[in-house]
Amino acid sequence: MPVVIKESKSLWQLLLDVFTKRVEPKAPEQRVQEHLAAVRAAPQPERAGILAVTLFAKKTLDTTRQVDIPFPDAYLSGEQPIDAAAQAELAAYADALVEFQAALFANDTTVSIAAARGMTTWIASLYSAATPGLLPQGQEIWQNLVTASDGVEDGYTFFLRRQPSDVERSYFSYRPTLFLG
């Protein structure tokens, strides 16, 4: 009987396997539609959890600077109009978040998984703002999420398995007005 030598994978290949299994390449429209469907189907406590991890992801983006492009607050607040250049900027930022999300999933800690889950809302939101015709879906996502605002702290505690700090609580009231108008 011949001896079969099993080829071992490098750490890089193992991480790449994790990325490709957890974050599939998808078109922006598909990401928006899938997230909208998930939010629509979620009961109120689950929506509160989605909102909680979304706000935790915002805090993570603001405090860690792991993405080279700054968070597009001016567009999401409505302070700056979204023209063709802004659409390209928002799409580039969403693409960067997809890569960051994969790295967070690969880290596989409670905190990184919570942040990665929260990135899903930001990715869908940014793609909806960047893609003509998708803004109404982004608005529906946020309108559904804000209905669960009262449960954000409980959702946060559930997903992060700890009480929020005062800094984290300060993010609980953040809302991107572009999607709520």
VOKOL-862358 format. One line per field, with one value per residue: x, y, z of N, C-alpha, C in turn; residue in three letters. Coordinates in nm, 4 decimals, padded with zeros to 6 digits. Layout:
REM residues N
n_east (X	...) .
n_north (Y	...) .
n_up (Z	...) .
ca_east (X	...) .
ca_north (Y	...) .
ca_up (Z	...) .
c_east (X	...) .
c_north (Y	...) .
c_up (Z	...) .
res (ALA	...) .
***
This chain:
REM residues 181
n_east (00.0847	00.0669	00.2271	00.0680	00.1304	00.0167	-00.0372	00.0570	-00.0983	-00.0028	00.0036	-00.0939	-00.2490	-00.4420	-00.5700	-00.6629	-00.8466	-01.0348	-01.1240	-01.2439	-01.4510	-01.6100	-01.6610	-01.8046	-01.7434	-01.9479	-02.1871	-02.2511	-02.5309	-02.6419	-02.5435	-02.6753	-02.9469	-02.9584	-02.8945	-03.1008	-03.3191	-03.2575	-03.2769	-03.5442	-03.6682	-03.5918	-03.6771	-03.7775	-03.5900	-03.3639	-03.3138	-03.2371	-02.9964	-02.8560	-02.8423	-02.6920	-02.4383	-02.3728	-02.3358	-02.1277	-01.9355	-01.8988	-01.7825	-01.5492	-01.4316	-01.3868	-01.2073	-00.9924	-00.8736	-00.8197	-00.8880	-00.7799	-00.9148	-01.1069	-01.4031	-01.7092	-01.8644	-01.9610	-02.1080	-02.2981	-02.4325	-02.5588	-02.4438	-02.2732	-02.3332	-02.4187	-02.2539	-02.1238	-01.8479	-01.8510	-02.0013	-01.8211	-01.6224	-01.7619	-01.8228	-01.5629	-01.4861	-01.6694	-01.5790	-01.3287	-01.4146	-01.5242	-01.2942	-01.1733	-01.3673	-01.3391	-01.0871	-01.1479	-01.3313	-01.1549	-00.9894	-01.1425	-01.2456	-01.4605	-01.5044	-01.4010	-01.5652	-01.8162	-01.7748	-01.7259	-01.9746	-02.1264	-02.0163	-02.1459	-02.3891	-02.2908	-02.1518	-02.3594	-02.5119	-02.3388	-02.2937	-02.5562	-02.5879	-02.4013	-02.4778	-02.6787	-03.0291	-03.0402	-03.0630	-03.3217	-03.3444	-03.1356	-03.2317	-03.4608	-03.3445	-03.2215	-03.4443	-03.5869	-03.4021	-03.3776	-03.6180	-03.5727	-03.4246	-03.4502	-03.3586	-03.0842	-02.8706	-02.9074	-02.8768	-02.6128	-02.4813	-02.5454	-02.4157	-02.1468	-02.0862	-02.0437	-02.0812	-02.1463	-01.9036	-01.8785	-01.7903	-01.8596	-02.1363	-02.1881	-02.2000	-02.4407	-02.6488	-02.5942	-02.6958	-02.7208	-02.8237	-02.8787	-03.0099	-03.2440	-03.4099) .
n_north (-00.1168	00.2186	00.4982	00.7867	01.1176	01.3804	01.7038	01.9898	02.2959	02.6364	02.8973	03.1317	03.0304	02.8903	03.1061	03.2413	03.0527	03.0721	03.3376	03.3210	03.1481	03.2790	03.5415	03.6069	03.6916	03.9416	04.1204	04.4740	04.5357	04.2896	04.2540	04.4642	04.3928	04.1401	04.2097	04.3851	04.2079	04.0386	04.2155	04.2934	04.0496	04.0037	03.9704	04.2134	04.2138	04.1036	04.2902	04.5001	04.3978	04.3897	04.6630	04.7396	04.6095	04.7328	04.9991	04.9571	04.8758	05.1170	05.2701	05.1196	05.1632	05.4400	05.4574	05.2784	05.3148	05.1348	05.1247	05.2924	05.5042	05.7797	05.7612	05.8239	06.0527	06.3105	06.2729	06.0865	06.2264	06.4118	06.6539	06.6944	06.6779	06.3891	06.3255	06.2149	06.1798	06.1486	05.9154	05.7295	05.7461	05.6568	05.3942	05.2915	05.3070	05.1276	04.8924	04.8739	04.8257	04.5718	04.4181	04.4698	04.3593	04.0866	04.0407	04.0879	03.8783	03.6652	03.6978	03.6061	03.6528	03.7400	04.0181	04.0951	03.9504	04.0597	04.3258	04.2721	04.1700	04.3990	04.5549	04.4691	04.6104	04.8690	04.8336	04.7591	04.9927	05.1939	05.1055	05.1310	05.4052	05.4771	05.3669	05.4309	05.4286	05.2491	05.3745	05.3930	05.1317	05.1285	05.3251	05.1956	04.9853	05.1239	05.2556	05.0397	04.9416	05.1519	05.1330	04.9599	05.0821	05.1102	04.8709	04.8582	04.8589	04.6136	04.4410	04.4949	04.4009	04.1309	04.0494	04.1299	04.0358	04.1747	04.4685	04.7880	05.0518	05.3989	05.5491	05.3802	05.3798	05.6396	05.6225	05.5038	05.6707	05.7557	05.8207	05.7813	06.0411	06.0609	05.8292	05.8417	06.0408) .
n_up (00.0000	-00.0916	00.0632	00.1698	00.1729	00.3514	00.2498	00.4227	00.5136	00.4835	00.7323	00.6221	00.4064	00.5508	00.6813	00.4577	00.3661	00.5734	00.5339	00.2779	00.3236	00.5084	00.4197	00.1381	-00.2051	-00.3306	-00.5242	-00.4903	-00.4939	-00.4262	-00.1661	-00.0329	-00.0723	00.0565	00.3213	00.3831	00.3639	00.5787	00.7964	00.7765	00.8363	01.0952	01.4389	01.6884	01.9206	01.7969	01.5986	01.7601	01.8501	01.6063	01.5515	01.7742	01.7322	01.4966	01.5738	01.7506	01.5665	01.4304	01.6319	01.6589	01.4071	01.4260	01.6394	01.6042	01.3576	01.1482	00.8873	00.6082	00.4877	00.5954	00.8023	00.6417	00.7532	00.6813	00.4469	00.5304	00.7223	00.5746	00.5321	00.3167	-00.0303	-00.2283	-00.4963	-00.8176	-00.7663	-00.4893	-00.4720	-00.5786	-00.3830	-00.1553	-00.2344	-00.2560	00.0105	00.1231	-00.0025	00.1214	00.3790	00.3492	00.3179	00.5678	00.7324	00.6725	00.7840	01.0522	01.1042	01.0712	01.2890	01.4993	01.7673	02.0415	02.0419	01.7895	01.6156	01.6758	01.5886	01.3188	01.2391	01.2698	01.0697	00.8445	00.8213	00.7789	00.5388	00.3606	00.3842	00.2882	00.0256	-00.0653	-00.0593	-00.2462	-00.4859	-00.7535	-00.7186	-00.5062	-00.2621	-00.1303	-00.0200	00.1659	00.3350	00.4294	00.5704	00.7863	00.8981	00.9944	01.1801	01.3713	01.5010	01.7000	01.8918	02.1711	02.2761	02.2472	02.4370	02.5701	02.3511	02.2894	02.5208	02.4985	02.2546	02.2930	02.5351	02.7699	02.9744	02.8288	02.7947	02.9035	02.6864	02.4744	02.5093	02.4327	02.1603	02.1122	02.0403	01.7872	01.4573	01.1132	00.9331	00.6621	00.5926	00.7269	00.6544) .
ca_east (00.0000	00.1523	00.2165	00.0167	00.1748	-00.0801	00.0281	00.0081	-00.1225	00.0628	-00.0870	-00.1571	-00.3528	-00.5501	-00.6436	-00.7335	-00.9625	-01.1333	-01.1814	-01.3303	-01.5709	-01.6928	-01.6983	-01.8095	-01.7517	-02.0858	-02.2127	-02.3113	-02.6768	-02.6715	-02.5177	-02.7837	-03.0711	-02.9503	-02.9013	-03.2378	-03.4044	-03.2277	-03.3313	-03.6910	-03.7107	-03.5459	-03.7664	-03.7292	-03.4654	-03.2531	-03.2838	-03.1604	-02.8607	-02.7927	-02.8107	-02.5838	-02.3086	-02.3462	-02.2804	-01.9965	-01.8462	-01.8673	-01.6850	-01.4255	-01.3731	-01.3416	-01.0992	-00.8769	-00.8139	-00.7727	-00.9191	-00.7075	-01.0075	-01.1882	-01.5463	-01.7721	-01.9693	-02.0193	-02.2098	-02.4052	-02.5094	-02.6254	-02.3711	-02.2188	-02.4169	-02.3589	-02.2427	-02.0518	-01.7212	-01.8850	-02.0428	-01.6990	-01.5577	-01.8399	-01.8044	-01.4261	-01.4861	-01.7410	-01.4868	-01.2278	-01.4806	-01.5376	-01.1635	-01.1563	-01.4599	-01.2764	-00.9801	-01.2128	-01.3815	-01.0396	-00.9362	-01.2263	-01.2685	-01.5938	-01.5045	-01.3825	-01.6845	-01.9218	-01.7437	-01.7450	-02.1193	-02.1712	-01.9693	-02.2438	-02.4829	-02.2200	-02.1229	-02.4860	-02.5508	-02.2508	-02.3252	-02.6860	-02.5679	-02.3122	-02.5330	-02.8080	-03.1458	-03.0392	-03.0807	-03.4418	-03.3191	-03.0560	-03.3226	-03.5465	-03.2616	-03.2060	-03.5749	-03.6175	-03.3107	-03.4042	-03.7358	-03.5246	-03.3283	-03.4624	-03.2910	-02.9435	-02.7791	-02.9220	-02.8143	-02.4686	-02.4386	-02.5582	-02.3139	-02.0099	-02.0731	-01.9997	-02.1519	-02.0772	-01.8388	-01.9412	-01.7547	-01.9436	-02.2742	-02.2002	-02.2296	-02.5753	-02.7427	-02.5538	-02.7841	-02.6861	-02.9472	-02.9036	-03.1012	-03.3646	-03.4826) .
ca_north (00.0000	00.3368	00.5949	00.9153	01.2280	01.4890	01.8337	02.0828	02.4305	02.7444	02.9797	03.2224	02.9564	02.8641	03.2315	03.2653	02.9625	03.1299	03.4551	03.2863	03.0792	03.3684	03.6616	03.5722	03.8073	03.9674	04.2509	04.5671	04.5205	04.1663	04.2799	04.5487	04.3151	04.0368	04.2687	04.4342	04.0913	03.9921	04.3131	04.2814	03.9236	03.9968	04.0211	04.3359	04.1982	04.0798	04.4207	04.5752	04.3431	04.4361	04.8047	04.7478	04.5762	04.8356	05.1145	04.9137	04.8790	05.2593	05.3064	05.0509	05.2362	05.5709	05.4521	05.1959	05.3631	05.0196	05.1509	05.4150	05.6091	05.8205	05.7314	05.9317	06.1187	06.4268	06.2251	06.0179	06.3263	06.4991	06.7806	06.7026	06.6055	06.2693	06.3356	06.1006	06.1625	06.0953	05.7767	05.6506	05.7455	05.5699	05.2560	05.2530	05.2851	05.0012	04.7858	04.8636	04.7617	04.4286	04.3596	04.4783	04.2623	03.9554	04.0336	04.0761	03.7409	03.5758	03.7132	03.5095	03.6792	03.7946	04.1582	04.1080	03.8971	04.1607	04.4362	04.2221	04.1645	04.5378	04.6065	04.4322	04.7220	04.9814	04.7974	04.7717	05.1341	05.2696	05.0666	05.1863	05.5481	05.4927	05.3050	05.4902	05.3420	05.1644	05.4523	05.3542	05.0099	05.1695	05.3950	05.0961	04.9143	05.2072	05.2799	04.9192	04.9297	05.2495	05.0930	04.8765	05.1622	05.0885	04.7485	04.8589	04.8192	04.4690	04.3774	04.5115	04.3086	03.9955	04.0186	04.1525	03.9626	04.2658	04.5953	04.8914	05.1616	05.5279	05.5859	05.2989	05.4301	05.7653	05.5867	05.4473	05.7666	05.7909	05.7797	05.8477	06.1082	06.0349	05.7159	05.8609	06.1581) .
ca_up (00.0000	-00.0967	00.1716	00.1235	00.2585	00.3481	00.2387	00.5236	00.4634	00.5558	00.8117	00.5274	00.3341	00.6451	00.6976	00.3326	00.3680	00.6648	00.4684	00.1655	00.3734	00.5882	00.3465	-00.0036	-00.2941	-00.3715	-00.5852	-00.3943	-00.4903	-00.3537	-00.0240	00.0183	-00.0705	00.1601	00.4551	00.4002	00.3918	00.7147	00.8919	00.7707	00.8987	01.2346	01.5436	01.7539	01.9971	01.7046	01.5376	01.8603	01.8454	01.4819	01.5721	01.8727	01.6726	01.3958	01.6447	01.7994	01.4500	01.4077	01.7355	01.6219	01.2942	01.4734	01.7390	01.5681	01.2321	01.0729	00.7474	00.5745	00.4464	00.7109	00.7995	00.5632	00.8311	00.6128	00.3526	00.6023	00.7971	00.4791	00.5222	00.1823	-00.1265	-00.2875	-00.6413	-00.8749	-00.6948	-00.3573	-00.4910	-00.5938	-00.2516	-00.0670	-00.2803	-00.2181	00.1554	00.1454	-00.0420	00.2281	00.4938	00.3195	00.3510	00.7128	00.7900	00.6587	00.8848	01.1833	01.1163	01.0857	01.4249	01.5712	01.9089	02.0646	02.0009	01.6441	01.5489	01.6911	01.4969	01.1814	01.2137	01.2549	00.9401	00.7418	00.8048	00.7171	00.4000	00.2869	00.3855	00.1982	-00.1117	-00.1034	-00.0838	-00.3615	-00.6057	-00.7904	-00.7067	-00.3858	-00.1392	-00.0541	00.0573	00.2815	00.4264	00.4950	00.6692	00.9060	00.9596	01.0714	01.2941	01.4765	01.5785	01.8102	01.9682	02.3157	02.3167	02.2051	02.5445	02.5886	02.2354	02.3066	02.6258	02.4454	02.1539	02.3394	02.6619	02.8749	02.9783	02.7525	02.8658	02.8762	02.5484	02.3862	02.5219	02.3585	02.0218	02.1017	01.9819	01.6503	01.3489	00.9867	00.8912	00.5197	00.5786	00.8085	00.6040) .
c_east (00.0898	00.1250	00.1712	00.0606	00.0757	-00.0042	-00.0298	-00.0052	-00.0461	-00.0420	-00.1632	-00.2721	-00.4702	-00.6352	-00.7237	-00.8574	-01.0730	-01.2019	-01.2825	-01.4559	-01.6635	-01.7404	-01.6899	-01.8077	-01.8949	-02.0923	-02.2747	-02.4626	-02.7171	-02.6509	-02.6311	-02.9121	-03.0705	-02.9606	-03.0409	-03.3322	-03.3826	-03.2871	-03.4838	-03.7398	-03.6784	-03.6537	-03.6999	-03.6015	-03.3439	-03.2145	-03.2032	-03.0160	-02.7855	-02.7530	-02.6936	-02.4479	-02.2725	-02.2825	-02.1449	-01.8947	-01.8062	-01.7631	-01.5491	-01.3555	-01.3169	-01.2171	-00.9770	-00.8045	-00.7534	-00.8009	-00.8583	-00.7972	-01.0899	-01.3356	-01.6184	-01.8881	-02.0378	-02.1264	-02.3285	-02.4904	-02.5874	-02.5570	-02.3132	-02.3084	-02.3423	-02.3670	-02.1629	-01.9199	-01.7462	-01.9277	-01.9210	-01.6260	-01.6298	-01.8239	-01.6648	-01.4173	-01.5573	-01.6519	-01.3798	-01.2877	-01.4998	-01.4060	-01.1395	-01.2462	-01.4005	-01.1663	-01.0386	-01.2666	-01.2659	-00.9796	-01.0113	-01.2292	-01.4101	-01.6034	-01.4920	-01.5039	-01.7997	-01.8977	-01.7666	-01.8931	-02.1762	-02.1282	-02.0697	-02.3416	-02.4143	-02.1899	-02.2487	-02.5285	-02.4683	-02.2753	-02.4596	-02.6753	-02.4863	-02.3720	-02.6684	-02.9216	-03.1511	-03.0617	-03.2089	-03.4231	-03.2350	-03.1415	-03.4135	-03.4691	-03.2565	-03.3387	-03.6183	-03.5285	-03.3443	-03.5308	-03.6960	-03.4267	-03.3321	-03.3856	-03.1432	-02.8509	-02.7875	-02.8572	-02.6627	-02.4155	-02.4439	-02.4423	-02.1710	-01.9815	-02.0101	-02.0834	-02.0754	-02.0127	-01.9141	-01.9113	-01.8421	-02.0889	-02.2940	-02.2310	-02.3730	-02.6753	-02.7055	-02.6543	-02.7415	-02.8109	-02.9779	-03.0088	-03.2315	-03.4509	-03.6012) .
c_north (00.1238	00.4289	00.7283	01.0211	01.3420	01.6214	01.9266	02.2216	02.5309	02.8204	03.0751	03.1526	02.9237	02.9888	03.2643	03.1765	03.0178	03.2483	03.4146	03.2128	03.1746	03.4919	03.6306	03.6996	03.8221	04.1053	04.3429	04.5510	04.3970	04.1858	04.3613	04.4676	04.2098	04.0960	04.3238	04.3192	04.0406	04.0859	04.3055	04.1600	03.9168	04.0456	04.1398	04.3163	04.1747	04.2086	04.5066	04.5270	04.3873	04.5826	04.8192	04.7172	04.6743	04.9579	05.0809	04.9163	05.0232	05.3051	05.2441	05.1240	05.3708	05.5622	05.3722	05.2434	05.2500	05.0324	05.2868	05.5323	05.6499	05.7856	05.8494	06.0013	06.2324	06.3855	06.1645	06.1138	06.4185	06.6331	06.8013	06.6230	06.4855	06.2821	06.2140	06.0736	06.1018	05.9494	05.6854	05.6379	05.6506	05.4231	05.2062	05.2255	05.1540	04.8828	04.7641	04.7968	04.6130	04.3581	04.3593	04.3768	04.1217	03.9375	04.0185	03.9349	03.6441	03.5829	03.6250	03.5273	03.7354	03.9373	04.1710	04.0554	03.9968	04.2777	04.3937	04.2158	04.3046	04.5998	04.5769	04.5463	04.8396	04.9542	04.8145	04.9181	05.2145	05.2341	05.1241	05.3363	05.5718	05.4456	05.3660	05.3866	05.2576	05.2422	05.4153	05.2266	05.0415	05.2420	05.2964	05.0167	04.9956	05.2368	05.1591	04.9084	05.0281	05.2179	05.0101	04.9509	05.1370	04.9660	04.7442	04.8117	04.6692	04.3922	04.3823	04.4105	04.1643	03.9628	04.0330	04.0875	04.0464	04.3923	04.6998	04.9953	05.2906	05.5743	05.5082	05.3453	05.5595	05.7401	05.5376	05.5428	05.8061	05.7353	05.8529	05.9089	06.0909	05.9263	05.7340	05.9756	06.1267) .
c_up (00.0000	00.0214	00.1112	00.2230	00.2416	00.3468	00.3453	00.4627	00.5481	00.6365	00.7200	00.4533	00.4258	00.6663	00.5720	00.3227	00.4571	00.5981	00.3628	00.2105	00.4468	00.5127	00.1978	-00.0872	-00.3443	-00.4357	-00.4802	-00.3821	-00.4104	-00.2037	00.0380	00.0309	00.0400	00.2998	00.4828	00.4334	00.5341	00.8190	00.8936	00.8482	01.0478	01.3309	01.6147	01.8365	01.9073	01.6322	01.6337	01.8626	01.7209	01.4960	01.6688	01.8102	01.5620	01.4609	01.7065	01.6851	01.4180	01.5078	01.7035	01.5083	01.3383	01.5603	01.6958	01.4432	01.1502	00.9231	00.7146	00.5382	00.5692	00.6925	00.7342	00.6341	00.7557	00.5120	00.4269	00.6854	00.7046	00.4638	00.3826	00.0879	-00.1840	-00.4392	-00.6904	-00.8022	-00.5562	-00.3676	-00.5035	-00.4599	-00.1549	-00.1055	-00.2426	-00.0684	00.1892	00.1088	00.0653	00.3515	00.4721	00.3551	00.5018	00.7828	00.7836	00.7629	01.0252	01.2058	01.1400	01.2257	01.5236	01.7227	01.9231	02.0122	01.8494	01.5675	01.5596	01.5962	01.3522	01.1465	01.1929	01.1235	00.8297	00.7162	00.7375	00.5703	00.3151	00.2775	00.2862	00.0524	-00.1549	-00.1312	-00.2109	-00.4926	-00.6381	-00.7829	-00.5809	-00.2559	-00.0638	00.0289	00.1810	00.3839	00.4994	00.5995	00.7983	00.9736	01.0417	01.1951	01.4054	01.5552	01.7002	01.9002	02.1181	02.3639	02.2847	02.3168	02.5712	02.4735	02.2433	02.4079	02.5759	02.3513	02.2048	02.4741	02.7736	02.8683	02.8962	02.8431	02.8344	02.7337	02.4504	02.3912	02.4429	02.2106	02.0040	02.0367	01.8386	01.5496	01.2223	00.9243	00.7430	00.5012	00.6547	00.7613	00.5192) .
res (MET	PRO	VAL	VAL	ILE	LYS	GLU	SER	LYS	SER	LEU	TRP	GLN	LEU	LEU	LEU	ASP	VAL	PHE	THR	LYS	ARG	VAL	GLU	PRO	LYS	ALA	PRO	GLU	GLN	ARG	VAL	GLN	GLU	HIS	LEU	ALA	ALA	VAL	ARG	ALA	ALA	PRO	GLN	PRO	GLU	ARG	ALA	GLY	ILE	LEU	ALA	VAL	THR	LEU	PHE	ALA	LYS	LYS	THR	LEU	ASP	THR	THR	ARG	GLN	VAL	ASP	ILE	PRO	PHE	PRO	ASP	ALA	TYR	LEU	SER	GLY	GLU	GLN	PRO	ILE	ASP	ALA	ALA	ALA	GLN	ALA	GLU	LEU	ALA	ALA	TYR	ALA	ASP	ALA	LEU	VAL	GLU	PHE	GLN	ALA	ALA	LEU	PHE	ALA	ASN	ASP	THR	THR	VAL	SER	ILE	ALA	ALA	ALA	ARG	GLY	MET	THR	THR	TRP	ILE	ALA	SER	LEU	TYR	SER	ALA	ALA	THR	PRO	GLY	LEU	LEU	PRO	GLN	GLY	GLN	GLU	ILE	TRP	GLN	ASN	LEU	VAL	THR	ALA	SER	ASP	GLY	VAL	GLU	ASP	GLY	TYR	THR	PHE	PHE	LEU	ARG	ARG	GLN	PRO	SER	ASP	VAL	GLU	ARG	SER	TYR	PHE	SER	TYR	ARG	PRO	THR	LEU	PHE	LEU	GLY) .
***
